[in-house]
Amino acid sequence: MAGEGEVLVTDNEGIVQAVIPVAEAGEGVETYAGLLCPGFVNCHCHLELSHLKGVLPEGAGLVDFLLGVIRRRGEGQGAVIRQAIADAEEEMLAGGIVAVAYMH
């Protein structure tokens, strides 16, 4: 492996087991272009409003947005809302978010 640095060692599930010097890594080291960073935490989101994604117009301003949320937050059936929440969770996971703050 060209260059100096360290190698991230993971198990078969991708869980980090160690970070070791390149010289100790041995054979089978895979190299990827990019950046390695920890998972992100979404400190403020409203998953319960996920079913409104794409329903409210963008760029209308805060007041119109809030009025739209108030008017339309009860729209949709339970299954539709639950699916929108699940889809939003999957989108966050795909984007590197590993935890979500929740207040009830």
Phi and psi restraints in degrees (range 20) as a CNS / XPLOR table:
assign (resid 1 and name C) (resid 2 and name N)
       (resid 2 and name CA) (resid 2 and name C) 1.0 -75.7 20.0 2
assign (resid 2 and name N) (resid 2 and name CA)
       (resid 2 and name C) (resid 3 and name N) 1.0 148.0 20.0 2
assign (resid 2 and name C) (resid 3 and name N)
       (resid 3 and name CA) (resid 3 and name C) 1.0 87.1 20.0 2
assign (resid 3 and name N) (resid 3 and name CA)
       (resid 3 and name C) (resid 4 and name N) 1.0 170.7 20.0 2
assign (resid 3 and name C) (resid 4 and name N)
       (resid 4 and name CA) (resid 4 and name C) 1.0 -109.4 20.0 2
assign (resid 4 and name N) (resid 4 and name CA)
       (resid 4 and name C) (resid 5 and name N) 1.0 168.5 20.0 2
assign (resid 4 and name C) (resid 5 and name N)
       (resid 5 and name CA) (resid 5 and name C) 1.0 143.3 20.0 2
assign (resid 5 and name N) (resid 5 and name CA)
       (resid 5 and name C) (resid 6 and name N) 1.0 -154.0 20.0 2
assign (resid 5 and name C) (resid 6 and name N)
       (resid 6 and name CA) (resid 6 and name C) 1.0 -128.0 20.0 2
assign (resid 6 and name N) (resid 6 and name CA)
       (resid 6 and name C) (resid 7 and name N) 1.0 161.4 20.0 2
assign (resid 6 and name C) (resid 7 and name N)
       (resid 7 and name CA) (resid 7 and name C) 1.0 -119.3 20.0 2
assign (resid 7 and name N) (resid 7 and name CA)
       (resid 7 and name C) (resid 8 and name N) 1.0 133.2 20.0 2
assign (resid 7 and name C) (resid 8 and name N)
       (resid 8 and name CA) (resid 8 and name C) 1.0 -88.6 20.0 2
assign (resid 8 and name N) (resid 8 and name CA)
       (resid 8 and name C) (resid 9 and name N) 1.0 122.9 20.0 2
assign (resid 8 and name C) (resid 9 and name N)
       (resid 9 and name CA) (resid 9 and name C) 1.0 -104.6 20.0 2
assign (resid 9 and name N) (resid 9 and name CA)
       (resid 9 and name C) (resid 10 and name N) 1.0 126.1 20.0 2
assign (resid 9 and name C) (resid 10 and name N)
       (resid 10 and name CA) (resid 10 and name C) 1.0 -123.4 20.0 2
assign (resid 10 and name N) (resid 10 and name CA)
       (resid 10 and name C) (resid 11 and name N) 1.0 162.1 20.0 2
assign (resid 10 and name C) (resid 11 and name N)
       (resid 11 and name CA) (resid 11 and name C) 1.0 -87.2 20.0 2
assign (resid 11 and name N) (resid 11 and name CA)
       (resid 11 and name C) (resid 12 and name N) 1.0 -174.0 20.0 2
assign (resid 11 and name C) (resid 12 and name N)
       (resid 12 and name CA) (resid 12 and name C) 1.0 -64.9 20.0 2
assign (resid 12 and name N) (resid 12 and name CA)
       (resid 12 and name C) (resid 13 and name N) 1.0 -20.4 20.0 2
assign (resid 12 and name C) (resid 13 and name N)
       (resid 13 and name CA) (resid 13 and name C) 1.0 -92.4 20.0 2
assign (resid 13 and name N) (resid 13 and name CA)
       (resid 13 and name C) (resid 14 and name N) 1.0 -0.4 20.0 2
assign (resid 13 and name C) (resid 14 and name N)
       (resid 14 and name CA) (resid 14 and name C) 1.0 87.1 20.0 2
assign (resid 14 and name N) (resid 14 and name CA)
       (resid 14 and name C) (resid 15 and name N) 1.0 11.3 20.0 2
assign (resid 14 and name C) (resid 15 and name N)
       (resid 15 and name CA) (resid 15 and name C) 1.0 -82.6 20.0 2
assign (resid 15 and name N) (resid 15 and name CA)
       (resid 15 and name C) (resid 16 and name N) 1.0 129.5 20.0 2
assign (resid 15 and name C) (resid 16 and name N)
       (resid 16 and name CA) (resid 16 and name C) 1.0 -64.2 20.0 2
assign (resid 16 and name N) (resid 16 and name CA)
       (resid 16 and name C) (resid 17 and name N) 1.0 129.0 20.0 2
assign (resid 16 and name C) (resid 17 and name N)
       (resid 17 and name CA) (resid 17 and name C) 1.0 -107.1 20.0 2
assign (resid 17 and name N) (resid 17 and name CA)
       (resid 17 and name C) (resid 18 and name N) 1.0 -33.3 20.0 2
assign (resid 17 and name C) (resid 18 and name N)
       (resid 18 and name CA) (resid 18 and name C) 1.0 -167.7 20.0 2
assign (resid 18 and name N) (resid 18 and name CA)
       (resid 18 and name C) (resid 19 and name N) 1.0 162.3 20.0 2
assign (resid 18 and name C) (resid 19 and name N)
       (resid 19 and name CA) (resid 19 and name C) 1.0 -124.6 20.0 2
assign (resid 19 and name N) (resid 19 and name CA)
       (resid 19 and name C) (resid 20 and name N) 1.0 118.6 20.0 2
assign (resid 19 and name C) (resid 20 and name N)
       (resid 20 and name CA) (resid 20 and name C) 1.0 -127.5 20.0 2
assign (resid 20 and name N) (resid 20 and name CA)
       (resid 20 and name C) (resid 21 and name N) 1.0 159.2 20.0 2
assign (resid 20 and name C) (resid 21 and name N)
       (resid 21 and name CA) (resid 21 and name C) 1.0 -63.6 20.0 2
assign (resid 21 and name N) (resid 21 and name CA)
       (resid 21 and name C) (resid 22 and name N) 1.0 148.2 20.0 2
assign (resid 21 and name C) (resid 22 and name N)
       (resid 22 and name CA) (resid 22 and name C) 1.0 -54.2 20.0 2
assign (resid 22 and name N) (resid 22 and name CA)
       (resid 22 and name C) (resid 23 and name N) 1.0 -39.9 20.0 2
assign (resid 22 and name C) (resid 23 and name N)
       (resid 23 and name CA) (resid 23 and name C) 1.0 -60.5 20.0 2
assign (resid 23 and name N) (resid 23 and name CA)
       (resid 23 and name C) (resid 24 and name N) 1.0 -24.2 20.0 2
assign (resid 23 and name C) (resid 24 and name N)
       (resid 24 and name CA) (resid 24 and name C) 1.0 -96.2 20.0 2
assign (resid 24 and name N) (resid 24 and name CA)
       (resid 24 and name C) (resid 25 and name N) 1.0 -3.2 20.0 2
assign (resid 24 and name C) (resid 25 and name N)
       (resid 25 and name CA) (resid 25 and name C) 1.0 -75.6 20.0 2
assign (resid 25 and name N) (resid 25 and name CA)
       (resid 25 and name C) (resid 26 and name N) 1.0 -28.1 20.0 2
assign (resid 25 and name C) (resid 26 and name N)
       (resid 26 and name CA) (resid 26 and name C) 1.0 76.4 20.0 2
assign (resid 26 and name N) (resid 26 and name CA)
       (resid 26 and name C) (resid 27 and name N) 1.0 -153.3 20.0 2
assign (resid 26 and name C) (resid 27 and name N)
       (resid 27 and name CA) (resid 27 and name C) 1.0 -86.5 20.0 2
assign (resid 27 and name N) (resid 27 and name CA)
       (resid 27 and name C) (resid 28 and name N) 1.0 164.5 20.0 2
assign (resid 27 and name C) (resid 28 and name N)
       (resid 28 and name CA) (resid 28 and name C) 1.0 80.8 20.0 2
assign (resid 28 and name N) (resid 28 and name CA)
       (resid 28 and name C) (resid 29 and name N) 1.0 18.5 20.0 2
assign (resid 28 and name C) (resid 29 and name N)
       (resid 29 and name CA) (resid 29 and name C) 1.0 -77.2 20.0 2
assign (resid 29 and name N) (resid 29 and name CA)
       (resid 29 and name C) (resid 30 and name N) 1.0 127.2 20.0 2
assign (resid 29 and name C) (resid 30 and name N)
       (resid 30 and name CA) (resid 30 and name C) 1.0 -98.1 20.0 2
assign (resid 30 and name N) (resid 30 and name CA)
       (resid 30 and name C) (resid 31 and name N) 1.0 137.7 20.0 2
assign (resid 30 and name C) (resid 31 and name N)
       (resid 31 and name CA) (resid 31 and name C) 1.0 -113.7 20.0 2
assign (resid 31 and name N) (resid 31 and name CA)
       (resid 31 and name C) (resid 32 and name N) 1.0 134.8 20.0 2
assign (resid 31 and name C) (resid 32 and name N)
       (resid 32 and name CA) (resid 32 and name C) 1.0 -126.8 20.0 2
assign (resid 32 and name N) (resid 32 and name CA)
       (resid 32 and name C) (resid 33 and name N) 1.0 140.4 20.0 2
assign (resid 32 and name C) (resid 33 and name N)
       (resid 33 and name CA) (resid 33 and name C) 1.0 -79.2 20.0 2
assign (resid 33 and name N) (resid 33 and name CA)
       (resid 33 and name C) (resid 34 and name N) 1.0 141.5 20.0 2
assign (resid 33 and name C) (resid 34 and name N)
       (resid 34 and name CA) (resid 34 and name C) 1.0 138.6 20.0 2
assign (resid 34 and name N) (resid 34 and name CA)
       (resid 34 and name C) (resid 35 and name N) 1.0 -160.0 20.0 2
assign (resid 34 and name C) (resid 35 and name N)
       (resid 35 and name CA) (resid 35 and name C) 1.0 -128.8 20.0 2
assign (resid 35 and name N) (resid 35 and name CA)
       (resid 35 and name C) (resid 36 and name N) 1.0 136.2 20.0 2
assign (resid 35 and name C) (resid 36 and name N)
       (resid 36 and name CA) (resid 36 and name C) 1.0 -104.0 20.0 2
assign (resid 36 and name N) (resid 36 and name CA)
       (resid 36 and name C) (resid 37 and name N) 1.0 125.1 20.0 2
assign (resid 36 and name C) (resid 37 and name N)
       (resid 37 and name CA) (resid 37 and name C) 1.0 -142.8 20.0 2
assign (resid 37 and name N) (resid 37 and name CA)
       (resid 37 and name C) (resid 38 and name N) 1.0 160.7 20.0 2
assign (resid 37 and name C) (resid 38 and name N)
       (resid 38 and name CA) (resid 38 and name C) 1.0 -69.6 20.0 2
assign (resid 38 and name N) (resid 38 and name CA)
       (resid 38 and name C) (resid 39 and name N) 1.0 165.0 20.0 2
assign (resid 38 and name C) (resid 39 and name N)
       (resid 39 and name CA) (resid 39 and name C) 1.0 -63.4 20.0 2
assign (resid 39 and name N) (resid 39 and name CA)
       (resid 39 and name C) (resid 40 and name N) 1.0 151.6 20.0 2
assign (resid 39 and name C) (resid 40 and name N)
       (resid 40 and name CA) (resid 40 and name C) 1.0 -94.5 20.0 2
assign (resid 40 and name N) (resid 40 and name CA)
       (resid 40 and name C) (resid 41 and name N) 1.0 153.5 20.0 2
assign (resid 40 and name C) (resid 41 and name N)
       (resid 41 and name CA) (resid 41 and name C) 1.0 -112.8 20.0 2
assign (resid 41 and name N) (resid 41 and name CA)
       (resid 41 and name C) (resid 42 and name N) 1.0 125.0 20.0 2
assign (resid 41 and name C) (resid 42 and name N)
       (resid 42 and name CA) (resid 42 and name C) 1.0 -86.2 20.0 2
assign (resid 42 and name N) (resid 42 and name CA)
       (resid 42 and name C) (resid 43 and name N) 1.0 107.3 20.0 2
assign (resid 42 and name C) (resid 43 and name N)
       (resid 43 and name CA) (resid 43 and name C) 1.0 -85.6 20.0 2
assign (resid 43 and name N) (resid 43 and name CA)
       (resid 43 and name C) (resid 44 and name N) 1.0 -5.2 20.0 2
assign (resid 43 and name C) (resid 44 and name N)
       (resid 44 and name CA) (resid 44 and name C) 1.0 -159.4 20.0 2
assign (resid 44 and name N) (resid 44 and name CA)
       (resid 44 and name C) (resid 45 and name N) 1.0 108.2 20.0 2
assign (resid 44 and name C) (resid 45 and name N)
       (resid 45 and name CA) (resid 45 and name C) 1.0 -150.0 20.0 2
assign (resid 45 and name N) (resid 45 and name CA)
       (resid 45 and name C) (resid 46 and name N) 1.0 164.1 20.0 2
assign (resid 45 and name C) (resid 46 and name N)
       (resid 46 and name CA) (resid 46 and name C) 1.0 -125.6 20.0 2
assign (resid 46 and name N) (resid 46 and name CA)
       (resid 46 and name C) (resid 47 and name N) 1.0 79.4 20.0 2
assign (resid 46 and name C) (resid 47 and name N)
       (resid 47 and name CA) (resid 47 and name C) 1.0 -59.2 20.0 2
assign (resid 47 and name N) (resid 47 and name CA)
       (resid 47 and name C) (resid 48 and name N) 1.0 -29.5 20.0 2
assign (resid 47 and name C) (resid 48 and name N)
       (resid 48 and name CA) (resid 48 and name C) 1.0 -66.9 20.0 2
assign (resid 48 and name N) (resid 48 and name CA)
       (resid 48 and name C) (resid 49 and name N) 1.0 -12.4 20.0 2
assign (resid 48 and name C) (resid 49 and name N)
       (resid 49 and name CA) (resid 49 and name C) 1.0 -105.9 20.0 2
assign (resid 49 and name N) (resid 49 and name CA)
       (resid 49 and name C) (resid 50 and name N) 1.0 10.4 20.0 2
assign (resid 49 and name C) (resid 50 and name N)
       (resid 50 and name CA) (resid 50 and name C) 1.0 -58.5 20.0 2
assign (resid 50 and name N) (resid 50 and name CA)
       (resid 50 and name C) (resid 51 and name N) 1.0 -29.5 20.0 2
assign (resid 50 and name C) (resid 51 and name N)
       (resid 51 and name CA) (resid 51 and name C) 1.0 -68.7 20.0 2
assign (resid 51 and name N) (resid 51 and name CA)
       (resid 51 and name C) (resid 52 and name N) 1.0 -9.8 20.0 2
assign (resid 51 and name C) (resid 52 and name N)
       (resid 52 and name CA) (resid 52 and name C) 1.0 -92.9 20.0 2
assign (resid 52 and name N) (resid 52 and name CA)
       (resid 52 and name C) (resid 53 and name N) 1.0 -2.3 20.0 2
assign (resid 52 and name C) (resid 53 and name N)
       (resid 53 and name CA) (resid 53 and name C) 1.0 -60.4 20.0 2
assign (resid 53 and name N) (resid 53 and name CA)
       (resid 53 and name C) (resid 54 and name N) 1.0 126.8 20.0 2
assign (resid 53 and name C) (resid 54 and name N)
       (resid 54 and name CA) (resid 54 and name C) 1.0 82.8 20.0 2
assign (resid 54 and name N) (resid 54 and name CA)
       (resid 54 and name C) (resid 55 and name N) 1.0 -7.8 20.0 2
assign (resid 54 and name C) (resid 55 and name N)
       (resid 55 and name CA) (resid 55 and name C) 1.0 -88.1 20.0 2
assign (resid 55 and name N) (resid 55 and name CA)
       (resid 55 and name C) (resid 56 and name N) 1.0 -42.5 20.0 2
assign (resid 55 and name C) (resid 56 and name N)
       (resid 56 and name CA) (resid 56 and name C) 1.0 -87.0 20.0 2
assign (resid 56 and name N) (resid 56 and name CA)
       (resid 56 and name C) (resid 57 and name N) 1.0 138.6 20.0 2
assign (resid 56 and name C) (resid 57 and name N)
       (resid 57 and name CA) (resid 57 and name C) 1.0 -67.9 20.0 2
assign (resid 57 and name N) (resid 57 and name CA)
       (resid 57 and name C) (resid 58 and name N) 1.0 144.0 20.0 2
assign (resid 57 and name C) (resid 58 and name N)
       (resid 58 and name CA) (resid 58 and name C) 1.0 -86.3 20.0 2
assign (resid 58 and name N) (resid 58 and name CA)
       (resid 58 and name C) (resid 59 and name N) 1.0 150.9 20.0 2
assign (resid 58 and name C) (resid 59 and name N)
       (resid 59 and name CA) (resid 59 and name C) 1.0 77.7 20.0 2
assign (resid 59 and name N) (resid 59 and name CA)
       (resid 59 and name C) (resid 60 and name N) 1.0 12.6 20.0 2
assign (resid 59 and name C) (resid 60 and name N)
       (resid 60 and name CA) (resid 60 and name C) 1.0 -85.0 20.0 2
assign (resid 60 and name N) (resid 60 and name CA)
       (resid 60 and name C) (resid 61 and name N) 1.0 -9.3 20.0 2
assign (resid 60 and name C) (resid 61 and name N)
       (resid 61 and name CA) (resid 61 and name C) 1.0 100.0 20.0 2
assign (resid 61 and name N) (resid 61 and name CA)
       (resid 61 and name C) (resid 62 and name N) 1.0 161.3 20.0 2
assign (resid 61 and name C) (resid 62 and name N)
       (resid 62 and name CA) (resid 62 and name C) 1.0 -64.1 20.0 2
assign (resid 62 and name N) (resid 62 and name CA)
       (resid 62 and name C) (resid 63 and name N) 1.0 -44.6 20.0 2
assign (resid 62 and name C) (resid 63 and name N)
       (resid 63 and name CA) (resid 63 and name C) 1.0 -61.6 20.0 2
assign (resid 63 and name N) (resid 63 and name CA)
       (resid 63 and name C) (resid 64 and name N) 1.0 -48.7 20.0 2
assign (resid 63 and name C) (resid 64 and name N)
       (resid 64 and name CA) (resid 64 and name C) 1.0 -64.2 20.0 2
assign (resid 64 and name N) (resid 64 and name CA)
       (resid 64 and name C) (resid 65 and name N) 1.0 -37.1 20.0 2
assign (resid 64 and name C) (resid 65 and name N)
       (resid 65 and name CA) (resid 65 and name C) 1.0 -61.4 20.0 2
assign (resid 65 and name N) (resid 65 and name CA)
       (resid 65 and name C) (resid 66 and name N) 1.0 -49.5 20.0 2
assign (resid 65 and name C) (resid 66 and name N)
       (resid 66 and name CA) (resid 66 and name C) 1.0 -63.6 20.0 2
assign (resid 66 and name N) (resid 66 and name CA)
       (resid 66 and name C) (resid 67 and name N) 1.0 -39.7 20.0 2
assign (resid 66 and name C) (resid 67 and name N)
       (resid 67 and name CA) (resid 67 and name C) 1.0 -64.0 20.0 2
assign (resid 67 and name N) (resid 67 and name CA)
       (resid 67 and name C) (resid 68 and name N) 1.0 -39.5 20.0 2
assign (resid 67 and name C) (resid 68 and name N)
       (resid 68 and name CA) (resid 68 and name C) 1.0 -62.7 20.0 2
assign (resid 68 and name N) (resid 68 and name CA)
       (resid 68 and name C) (resid 69 and name N) 1.0 -41.5 20.0 2
assign (resid 68 and name C) (resid 69 and name N)
       (resid 69 and name CA) (resid 69 and name C) 1.0 -62.7 20.0 2
assign (resid 69 and name N) (resid 69 and name CA)
       (resid 69 and name C) (resid 70 and name N) 1.0 -45.5 20.0 2
assign (resid 69 and name C) (resid 70 and name N)
       (resid 70 and name CA) (resid 70 and name C) 1.0 -61.0 20.0 2
assign (resid 70 and name N) (resid 70 and name CA)
       (resid 70 and name C) (resid 71 and name N) 1.0 -43.3 20.0 2
assign (resid 70 and name C) (resid 71 and name N)
       (resid 71 and name CA) (resid 71 and name C) 1.0 -69.9 20.0 2
assign (resid 71 and name N) (resid 71 and name CA)
       (resid 71 and name C) (resid 72 and name N) 1.0 -35.7 20.0 2
assign (resid 71 and name C) (resid 72 and name N)
       (resid 72 and name CA) (resid 72 and name C) 1.0 -112.9 20.0 2
assign (resid 72 and name N) (resid 72 and name CA)
       (resid 72 and name C) (resid 73 and name N) 1.0 0.5 20.0 2
assign (resid 72 and name C) (resid 73 and name N)
       (resid 73 and name CA) (resid 73 and name C) 1.0 -63.7 20.0 2
assign (resid 73 and name N) (resid 73 and name CA)
       (resid 73 and name C) (resid 74 and name N) 1.0 -26.7 20.0 2
assign (resid 73 and name C) (resid 74 and name N)
       (resid 74 and name CA) (resid 74 and name C) 1.0 -86.4 20.0 2
assign (resid 74 and name N) (resid 74 and name CA)
       (resid 74 and name C) (resid 75 and name N) 1.0 -2.4 20.0 2
assign (resid 74 and name C) (resid 75 and name N)
       (resid 75 and name CA) (resid 75 and name C) 1.0 -71.5 20.0 2
assign (resid 75 and name N) (resid 75 and name CA)
       (resid 75 and name C) (resid 76 and name N) 1.0 151.3 20.0 2
assign (resid 75 and name C) (resid 76 and name N)
       (resid 76 and name CA) (resid 76 and name C) 1.0 97.3 20.0 2
assign (resid 76 and name N) (resid 76 and name CA)
       (resid 76 and name C) (resid 77 and name N) 1.0 152.6 20.0 2
assign (resid 76 and name C) (resid 77 and name N)
       (resid 77 and name CA) (resid 77 and name C) 1.0 -96.1 20.0 2
assign (resid 77 and name N) (resid 77 and name CA)
       (resid 77 and name C) (resid 78 and name N) 1.0 164.1 20.0 2
assign (resid 77 and name C) (resid 78 and name N)
       (resid 78 and name CA) (resid 78 and name C) 1.0 -51.4 20.0 2
assign (resid 78 and name N) (resid 78 and name CA)
       (resid 78 and name C) (resid 79 and name N) 1.0 -44.8 20.0 2
assign (resid 78 and name C) (resid 79 and name N)
       (resid 79 and name CA) (resid 79 and name C) 1.0 -66.1 20.0 2
assign (resid 79 and name N) (resid 79 and name CA)
       (resid 79 and name C) (resid 80 and name N) 1.0 -37.8 20.0 2
assign (resid 79 and name C) (resid 80 and name N)
       (resid 80 and name CA) (resid 80 and name C) 1.0 -65.8 20.0 2
assign (resid 80 and name N) (resid 80 and name CA)
       (resid 80 and name C) (resid 81 and name N) 1.0 -44.5 20.0 2
assign (resid 80 and name C) (resid 81 and name N)
       (resid 81 and name CA) (resid 81 and name C) 1.0 -65.1 20.0 2
assign (resid 81 and name N) (resid 81 and name CA)
       (resid 81 and name C) (resid 82 and name N) 1.0 -45.0 20.0 2
assign (resid 81 and name C) (resid 82 and name N)
       (resid 82 and name CA) (resid 82 and name C) 1.0 -62.3 20.0 2
assign (resid 82 and name N) (resid 82 and name CA)
       (resid 82 and name C) (resid 83 and name N) 1.0 -38.4 20.0 2
assign (resid 82 and name C) (resid 83 and name N)
       (resid 83 and name CA) (resid 83 and name C) 1.0 -68.0 20.0 2
assign (resid 83 and name N) (resid 83 and name CA)
       (resid 83 and name C) (resid 84 and name N) 1.0 -39.3 20.0 2
assign (resid 83 and name C) (resid 84 and name N)
       (resid 84 and name CA) (resid 84 and name C) 1.0 -63.9 20.0 2
assign (resid 84 and name N) (resid 84 and name CA)
       (resid 84 and name C) (resid 85 and name N) 1.0 -38.2 20.0 2
assign (resid 84 and name C) (resid 85 and name N)
       (resid 85 and name CA) (resid 85 and name C) 1.0 -64.8 20.0 2
assign (resid 85 and name N) (resid 85 and name CA)
       (resid 85 and name C) (resid 86 and name N) 1.0 -45.7 20.0 2
assign (resid 85 and name C) (resid 86 and name N)
       (resid 86 and name CA) (resid 86 and name C) 1.0 -61.2 20.0 2
assign (resid 86 and name N) (resid 86 and name CA)
       (resid 86 and name C) (resid 87 and name N) 1.0 -41.5 20.0 2
assign (resid 86 and name C) (resid 87 and name N)
       (resid 87 and name CA) (resid 87 and name C) 1.0 -63.7 20.0 2
assign (resid 87 and name N) (resid 87 and name CA)
       (resid 87 and name C) (resid 88 and name N) 1.0 -41.2 20.0 2
assign (resid 87 and name C) (resid 88 and name N)
       (resid 88 and name CA) (resid 88 and name C) 1.0 -65.5 20.0 2
assign (resid 88 and name N) (resid 88 and name CA)
       (resid 88 and name C) (resid 89 and name N) 1.0 -38.7 20.0 2
assign (resid 88 and name C) (resid 89 and name N)
       (resid 89 and name CA) (resid 89 and name C) 1.0 -63.0 20.0 2
assign (resid 89 and name N) (resid 89 and name CA)
       (resid 89 and name C) (resid 90 and name N) 1.0 -44.0 20.0 2
assign (resid 89 and name C) (resid 90 and name N)
       (resid 90 and name CA) (resid 90 and name C) 1.0 -63.0 20.0 2
assign (resid 90 and name N) (resid 90 and name CA)
       (resid 90 and name C) (resid 91 and name N) 1.0 -39.7 20.0 2
assign (resid 90 and name C) (resid 91 and name N)
       (resid 91 and name CA) (resid 91 and name C) 1.0 -63.0 20.0 2
assign (resid 91 and name N) (resid 91 and name CA)
       (resid 91 and name C) (resid 92 and name N) 1.0 -41.2 20.0 2
assign (resid 91 and name C) (resid 92 and name N)
       (resid 92 and name CA) (resid 92 and name C) 1.0 -64.9 20.0 2
assign (resid 92 and name N) (resid 92 and name CA)
       (resid 92 and name C) (resid 93 and name N) 1.0 -45.0 20.0 2
assign (resid 92 and name C) (resid 93 and name N)
       (resid 93 and name CA) (resid 93 and name C) 1.0 -59.7 20.0 2
assign (resid 93 and name N) (resid 93 and name CA)
       (resid 93 and name C) (resid 94 and name N) 1.0 -42.8 20.0 2
assign (resid 93 and name C) (resid 94 and name N)
       (resid 94 and name CA) (resid 94 and name C) 1.0 -64.1 20.0 2
assign (resid 94 and name N) (resid 94 and name CA)
       (resid 94 and name C) (resid 95 and name N) 1.0 -26.5 20.0 2
assign (resid 94 and name C) (resid 95 and name N)
       (resid 95 and name CA) (resid 95 and name C) 1.0 -90.1 20.0 2
assign (resid 95 and name N) (resid 95 and name CA)
       (resid 95 and name C) (resid 96 and name N) 1.0 4.4 20.0 2
assign (resid 95 and name C) (resid 96 and name N)
       (resid 96 and name CA) (resid 96 and name C) 1.0 96.0 20.0 2
assign (resid 96 and name N) (resid 96 and name CA)
       (resid 96 and name C) (resid 97 and name N) 1.0 6.1 20.0 2
assign (resid 96 and name C) (resid 97 and name N)
       (resid 97 and name CA) (resid 97 and name C) 1.0 -83.4 20.0 2
assign (resid 97 and name N) (resid 97 and name CA)
       (resid 97 and name C) (resid 98 and name N) 1.0 125.5 20.0 2
assign (resid 97 and name C) (resid 98 and name N)
       (resid 98 and name CA) (resid 98 and name C) 1.0 -110.9 20.0 2
assign (resid 98 and name N) (resid 98 and name CA)
       (resid 98 and name C) (resid 99 and name N) 1.0 -9.0 20.0 2
assign (resid 98 and name C) (resid 99 and name N)
       (resid 99 and name CA) (resid 99 and name C) 1.0 -152.8 20.0 2
assign (resid 99 and name N) (resid 99 and name CA)
       (resid 99 and name C) (resid 100 and name N) 1.0 150.2 20.0 2
assign (resid 99 and name C) (resid 100 and name N)
       (resid 100 and name CA) (resid 100 and name C) 1.0 -129.3 20.0 2
assign (resid 100 and name N) (resid 100 and name CA)
       (resid 100 and name C) (resid 101 and name N) 1.0 132.2 20.0 2
assign (resid 100 and name C) (resid 101 and name N)
       (resid 101 and name CA) (resid 101 and name C) 1.0 -72.1 20.0 2
assign (resid 101 and name N) (resid 101 and name CA)
       (resid 101 and name C) (resid 102 and name N) 1.0 140.4 20.0 2
assign (resid 101 and name C) (resid 102 and name N)
       (resid 102 and name CA) (resid 102 and name C) 1.0 -134.6 20.0 2
assign (resid 102 and name N) (resid 102 and name CA)
       (resid 102 and name C) (resid 103 and name N) 1.0 129.1 20.0 2
assign (resid 102 and name C) (resid 103 and name N)
       (resid 103 and name CA) (resid 103 and name C) 1.0 -124.4 20.0 2
assign (resid 103 and name N) (resid 103 and name CA)
       (resid 103 and name C) (resid 104 and name N) 1.0 136.8 20.0 2
